[in-house]
Amino acid sequence: MRKCGILLSISSLPSDYGIGTLGKSAYEFVDFLKKSGQYYWQILPLNPVSFGNSPYQSFSAFAFNPYYIDLDILVDEDLLKKEEILQFDWGDDPCRVDYSLMYKNRPEILRIAASRFDTQNRRYLNFCKDNKFWLDDYSLFMAVKEENGMRPLSSLPANFIKKDKDFLNRIKSELKGKIEYHRIVQFLFYRQWINLKKYANYNGVHIIGDMPIYVSADSSDIWSEPELFTVDRYMKPVYVAGCPPDAFSRHGQLWGNPLYNWTKHKESRYAWWLKRINQAQELFDVLRIDHFRGFYSYYRIEATEKTAENGSWVNNDGEALIEAITERFPRLQIIAEDLGFITDEIRRRMSASGFPGMKILQFGFGGGDSEHLPHNFTRNSVVYTGTHDNPTTTGWQTISPAESVAYAMDYFNVNFSGKLTSAFVRSALASVCDTAIIPMQDYLRQDNRSRINTPSTIGDNWIYRIKRENLDDNLTEKIFRLTKLYNRI
């Protein structure tokens, strides 16, 4: 069955309160997808954001982003009053997220809601019980960070880092209220998300979630089980992740995430990973795993390095992990993000999993017979015009070499660049790939002012939002017509 969908982060939805949420606009977007004939809504990670506001640098691999909790739903539940919400500044630009306001004001309004929450609520108690394996440590970790000015893990009190029992018992008592607050906030998100997902599924819309392969150096995951990561006894990374220099990055990319101690993961029969995948299968219908090739071979950089130039590739037994996942979750659909530096051997090993990989049209015009050109596509693939890390397709035309743009114009037989974005979208939908995902910006033909992320940069990332008026009947009819034209309904 040929299917298609739209890529749009929750944060990018319209909202009166500075960032997209799980409220009315999310439900309206599901309605838009349904009317447009879309089968999938692909989102970005739901985890809390930390350094650089990136969802790929989170305080926890299991926790949820409190910014996405809808405040109007909390009003309906008598946890907030409208006038309380309006006392805060949520920004005045409907096209941008102001994370400084989110950081300052979201916790304040959510603390008011949490103070009125019934902690004897049966669903809440069950949530705390079912998620105890990560929720307790995360809530304590965040409470301690807040008590210490949000300093990173490696700079927190030594007794906390080494898990001194007397110290932990004391701070659990002293910070009881703050710890409970974080549990409540996680439940409020979870309840809103599950309700939204049920609504989407009822209307024939399926959620593609996104799982970062690595965790942040400043995370409860590291503090809770440091033996699973390459960190020293002070919780500082010894080796970190990244990718080597290439045509897009002269010095490579230094991500800074601690690498996994894969020996320990294998000894535990990948228990941590199976817990993570188990959570994902409840939250999503399909799971995209970022940097999938890292399961088979990963780029290792000493934490003292300033760039990624001096790293090295290390082989890994990814097959054992994939076997453990597929045995435990045989029905889970996975998309393997297989972009970047991929050798023939790694391609062969990844292909053996049977998971579809990704094709990015923007990558096809750098010269040569690229695997990202439509005539080389295979059915078991997911095609994108671009991803969250790419420029918009309209923006791609302005920053790419002239010869690449000319190549694309010749390939798609268009006589001026203004038609290229539509040609990219049509080519993706017309391709042989089982699934086509189009970023919302490309349907709107937006330029790079609407780009969501530029890798290896800080500032002006993850802030993109759409306006309510963007999702009008004309756009609905246009997308539906294209979807039907290329037999993806």
Secondary structure, 3 states (H helix, E strand, C coil): CCEEEEECCHHHCCCCCCCCCCCHHHHHHHHHHHHCCCCEEECCCCCCCCHHHCCCCCCCCCCCCHHHCCHHHHHHCCCCCHHHHHCCCCCCCCCECCHHHHHHHHHHHHHHHHHCCCCCCHHHHHHHHHCHHHHHHHHHHHHHHHHCCCCCHHHCCHHHHCCCHHHHHHHHHHCHHHHHHHHHHHHHHHHHHHHHHHHHHHCCCEEEEEECCCCCCCCHHHHHCHHHECECCCCCECEEEEECCECCECCCEEEEEECECHHHHHHCCCHHHHHHHHHHHHHCCEEEECCHHHHCEEEEEECCCCCCCCCEEEECCHHHHHHHHHHHCCCCEEEECCCCCCCHHHHHHHHCCCCCEEEEHHHHHCCCCCCCCHHHCCCCEEEECCCCCCCCHHHHHHHCCHHHHHHHHHHHCCCCHHHHHHHHHHHHHHCCCCEEEEEHHHHCCCCHHHCCCCCCCCCCCCCECCCHHHCCHHHHHHHHHHHHHCCCC
